C-alpha cells in the first residue's frame, strides 16, 4: 500500500473513531423544575429517568431553584448553557421572563421545550401540557361543585401569580362557571407561590375573610396539602371541602379524614417521561416541531402539535375514597 493510501486509510479510520466517540457520549437533557423539594416534580424525575433508561443514550440532569421564581430559574438555565447540555426541558415560573435566556440557549444549538408550565412560543420549540387546559379548568370547579348540590362560595389558592399553567386553568374555570356551575360563586383567588408556609397563611386568610366559604380549590400540589391541613387543624372538616390537583401519596390522609372528598391529577411520572422523550427526539432524531406534527412520547403514546406548537398529554384522573389507597402507593 502506498504512503498516500495509508494516509487516507488512517485519516478515514480516525474520522470514524471521532464520530463514534461523539455518538458514544450520552445526550445531556436538563429537566428544569419550578422548585426542588416538590413531590410532583420528584415524581416527574422518576419518569424522566425511566425514559433515559429506555432510550439508552440519555443522562438526565434534574435541577431547579430552591424558590419558585423566574430569576432563580434564569440562573439555573445560564449554568446549563455554560455546561453545554444538549437539551433543556423546563416547567416555567414565568412564561415571558425566561424567553431571553432560553433564546440564548437555542442560539447555541440547545434544544428547548417547556412542559407542565409553559414558556412563550418564541422561547421554546414546543410545549407539552399535562392535559387540555379547558378540561383542567372545568375539572377543578366540578370537583367542588359535585359536593355542593346547593352551591355556595368557593375560593382558589393558586401557586405564583405568573405561573402560566395555573393562570390558564383559572381562566378556563371562570369561563365555565356561569353556564355549567351557576350556583358556584368564586369569591377570591390568592397565591401561595408553591411555598408551604405562604400557602398555609393564604388558606387561613381565606377562611377568615370569607366565613361562608364552602370549598378551597388549589390547582397546585403544594397549596392543596397546605389548605387541607389548615381545614383539619381548625376543625372545619365537613364544613369546608378542599379540592384541586394533588399527588395521591401526599394527599391520602386528607381523603381519609374527610378534609377532602376528591382531587384530580395526571400522572407526573408519565409527564416527566414524555418530556424527556420529546426533548431527545428533537435533539437527536431532529424531529421537527411544527403545527400538525405528530410526535412520539414512548409508552404514553403520541401527541399532535397545535398552531402554537403545544400538545396535551392526557385527561386528568380523579382520586377519591374508592381508589386513593391504590394510587398513593404509585405516586
C-alpha positions in Angstrom: 0.0 0.0 0.0 1.4 3.4 -1.0 2.1 6.0 1.6 -0.8 8.2 0.3 -3.2 5.3 0.6 -2.1 4.5 4.1 -2.5 8.2 5.0 -6.1 8.2 3.6 -7.0 5.0 5.4 -5.6 6.3 8.6 -7.4 9.6 8.2 -10.7 7.8 7.5 -10.2 5.5 10.5 -9.5 8.4 12.7 -12.6 10.3 11.5 -14.8 7.2 12.1 -13.4 6.9 15.6 -14.2 10.6 16.2 -17.8 10.2 15.0 -18.3 7.0 17.1 -16.9 8.7 20.2 -19.2 11.7 19.6 -22.2 9.4 19.4 -21.0 7.3 22.3 -21.3 10.2 24.6 -24.8 10.4 26.2 -27.2 13.2 25.4 -27.5 15.5 28.3 -31.0 16.6 28.9 -31.8 19.0 31.8 -35.2 18.6 33.4 -35.6 22.1 35.0 -38.4 22.3 37.5 -40.1 25.3 39.2 -38.5 24.4 42.6 -36.7 21.5 44.2 -38.3 19.6 47.1 -41.7 19.4 45.4 -43.2 15.9 45.3 -44.8 16.4 42.0 -41.5 17.2 40.3 -39.7 14.4 42.2 -42.3 12.1 40.6 -41.7 13.6 37.2 -38.0 12.9 37.6 -38.7 9.3 38.2 -40.4 9.2 34.8 -37.5 11.1 33.2 -35.1 8.5 34.5 -37.3 5.8 33.2 -37.3 7.4 29.7 -33.5 7.8 29.9 -33.0 4.2 30.6 -35.4 3.1 27.9 -33.7 5.4 25.3 -30.3 4.3 26.4 -28.3 7.3 25.4 -29.6 10.0 27.8 -28.2 11.5 31.0 -30.9 13.4 32.9 -29.8 16.5 34.9 -32.6 17.1 37.4 -32.3 20.7 38.6 -34.2 23.8 39.6 -34.1 26.6 42.1 -34.9 26.3 45.8 -37.5 29.1 45.4 -40.1 29.1 42.7 -39.0 32.4 41.0 -38.2 33.3 37.4 -34.9 34.9 38.5 -33.7 31.8 40.2 -34.6 29.7 37.1 -32.7 32.0 34.9 -29.6 31.4 37.0 -30.1 27.7 36.7 -30.5 27.9 32.9 -27.5 30.1 32.4 -25.5 27.4 34.3 -26.8 24.7 32.0 -25.9 26.7 28.9 -22.3 27.0 30.3 -22.3 23.2 30.8 -23.3 22.8 27.1 -26.2 20.5 27.7 -27.9 19.1 24.6 -31.5 19.9 25.6 -33.4 21.8 28.3 -37.0 20.8 29.3 -38.4 23.4 31.6 -41.5 23.9 33.8 -41.6 27.7 33.9 -42.2 30.0 36.8 -42.9 32.8 34.3 -43.8 32.4 30.6 -42.2 35.6 29.4 -39.2 36.2 31.8 -37.5 33.1 30.7 -37.7 33.8 27.0 -34.3 35.8 26.6 -32.2 33.1 28.3 -33.9 30.3 26.5 -33.5 32.0 23.2 -29.8 32.3 24.0 -29.8 28.5 24.7 -31.4 27.8 21.3 -29.0 30.1 19.5 -26.2 27.9 20.9 -27.7 24.8 19.5 -29.5 23.6 22.6 -33.0 22.0 22.1 -35.5 23.8 24.3 -39.0 22.6 25.2 -41.4 23.5 28.0 -43.6 21.1 29.9 -46.2 21.4 32.7 -46.0 25.2 32.9 -45.3 26.8 29.5 -42.9 29.3 28.0 -44.0 31.9 25.4 -43.7 30.5 21.9 -40.6 32.4 20.9 -38.7 30.9 23.9 -39.1 27.2 23.1 -39.6 24.7 20.3 -42.7 23.1 21.7 -44.8 22.9 24.9 -46.3 19.8 26.5 -49.3 20.5 28.6 -50.1 17.7 31.1 -53.7 17.9 29.9 -56.1 20.0 28.0 -56.4 23.5 29.6 -60.1 23.8 29.3 -60.7 20.3 30.7 -58.5 21.0 33.7 -60.3 24.3 34.4 -63.7 22.6 34.3 -62.4 19.7 36.4 -61.2 21.8 39.3 -64.6 23.5 39.5 -66.5 20.3 39.1 -64.6 18.7 42.0 -66.0 21.3 44.3 -69.5 21.6 42.7 -70.1 17.8 42.8 -70.2 18.1 46.6 -72.1 21.3 46.8 -75.6 20.5 45.5 -77.0 23.8 46.8 -74.0 25.8 45.5 -72.0 28.2 47.6 -68.9 30.3 47.9 -65.5 28.9 46.8 -62.0 30.3 46.6 -58.9 29.4 44.6 -55.5 29.1 46.2 -53.0 29.1 43.3 -49.2 28.9 43.0 -47.5 32.0 41.8 -49.3 34.8 40.0 -47.1 34.4 37.0 -47.3 30.6 36.6 -48.5 30.0 33.0 -50.4 26.8 33.7 -52.1 28.0 36.9 -53.4 31.2 35.3 -54.7 29.3 32.2 -56.6 26.8 34.3 -58.1 29.5 36.5 -59.3 31.5 33.4 -60.7 28.3 31.9 -62.5 27.6 35.3 -64.0 31.1 35.3 -65.3 30.7 31.8 -67.4 27.5 32.6 -68.8 28.9 35.9 -71.9 30.8 34.5 -73.0 28.1 32.1 -72.2 24.9 33.8 -72.0 25.8 37.5 -74.3 28.8 38.1 -74.7 28.0 41.8 -71.0 28.2 42.5 -69.6 31.7 43.4 -65.9 32.3 43.1 -65.2 34.9 45.8 -61.4 35.1 45.6 -58.1 33.9 44.1 -55.0 34.1 46.2 -51.4 33.0 45.6 -49.2 30.8 47.8 -46.2 30.7 45.4 -45.9 26.9 45.8 -44.5 27.6 49.3 -46.0 25.6 52.1 -45.8 28.3 54.7 -47.2 31.1 52.5 -49.9 28.7 51.2 -50.9 27.9 54.8 -51.2 31.7 55.6 -53.3 32.3 52.5 -55.6 29.4 53.3 -56.1 30.8 56.8 -56.7 34.3 55.4 -59.4 32.9 53.1 -61.2 31.2 56.0 -61.1 34.4 58.0 -62.2 36.7 55.2 -65.0 34.5 53.9 -66.8 32.9 56.8 -69.4 31.3 54.5 -66.7 29.6 52.3 -67.7 26.1 51.3 -64.6 25.0 49.4 -61.0 25.9 48.7 -59.8 24.8 45.2 -56.0 24.6 44.9 -54.7 23.6 41.5 -51.2 23.1 43.0 -49.9 20.1 44.9 -48.3 22.3 47.5 -51.3 24.5 48.0 -53.8 21.8 48.2 -51.9 20.0 51.0 -51.5 23.3 52.9 -55.2 24.1 52.7 -56.3 20.6 53.7 -54.0 20.8 56.8 -55.5 24.2 57.8 -59.0 22.8 57.5 -58.0 19.8 59.6 -56.3 21.9 62.2 -59.1 24.4 62.5 -61.7 21.6 62.9 -63.6 22.6 59.7 -63.8 19.1 58.3 -67.4 18.7 56.9 -67.8 22.5 56.6 -65.1 23.4 54.1 -64.1 20.9 51.4 -60.6 21.2 50.0 -60.0 20.0 46.4 -57.8 20.6 43.4 -54.8 18.9 42.0 -52.9 16.6 44.4 -50.4 13.8 44.5 -52.2 10.7 45.9 -49.2 9.8 48.1 -49.2 13.2 49.7 -52.9 13.7 50.0 -54.3 10.3 51.0 -54.6 11.3 54.7 -56.9 14.2 53.8 -59.2 12.0 51.8 -59.2 9.5 54.7 -60.0 12.2 57.3 -62.7 13.9 55.3 -61.0 17.3 54.7 -61.3 16.5 51.0 -63.9 14.5 49.1 -61.9 14.2 45.9 -59.0 15.6 43.9 -57.5 15.0 40.5 -54.2 14.9 38.7 -52.4 13.4 35.7 -49.5 11.1 36.2 -46.4 13.2 36.8 -44.3 10.1 36.2 -45.7 10.0 32.6 -45.2 13.7 32.3 -41.5 13.7 33.1 -41.1 10.6 30.9 -42.9 12.3 27.9 -40.8 15.5 28.3 -37.6 13.6 28.0 -38.8 11.6 25.0 -39.8 14.8 23.2 -36.5 16.6 24.0 -34.5 13.6 23.0 -36.2 13.1 19.6 -35.9 16.8 18.8 -32.2 16.9 19.7 -31.1 13.5 18.4 -33.5 12.4 15.7 -34.0 16.0 14.6 -37.8 15.7 14.7 -39.4 18.9 13.6 -41.7 20.8 16.0 -44.3 22.4 13.7 -48.1 22.7 13.8 -49.8 19.4 12.9 -46.7 17.3 13.6 -47.3 14.1 15.4 -44.5 13.1 17.8 -43.9 10.0 19.9 -43.9 10.1 23.7 -42.9 6.5 24.0 -45.1 4.2 26.0 -47.5 7.0 26.7 -48.4 7.3 23.0 -48.3 10.2 20.6 -49.1 13.9 20.7 -50.1 16.3 17.8 -48.9 19.9 18.0 -51.4 22.7 17.6 -50.9 26.1 15.9 -48.8 27.2 18.9 -46.6 24.1 18.9 -48.4 22.9 22.0 -49.9 19.5 22.8 -51.8 17.9 25.7 -50.6 14.6 27.2 -53.8 13.0 28.8 -57.0 13.9 30.7 -56.9 14.4 34.5 -57.8 11.5 36.7 -60.0 11.7 39.8 -59.0 10.3 43.2 -61.4 9.6 46.0 -62.1 7.1 48.7 -62.6 4.3 46.2 -59.1 4.5 44.7 -56.8 6.7 46.7 -55.2 3.8 48.6 -54.1 2.1 45.3 -52.7 5.2 43.6 -51.0 6.5 46.8 -48.6 3.6 46.5 -47.6 4.5 42.9 -47.0 8.3 43.1 
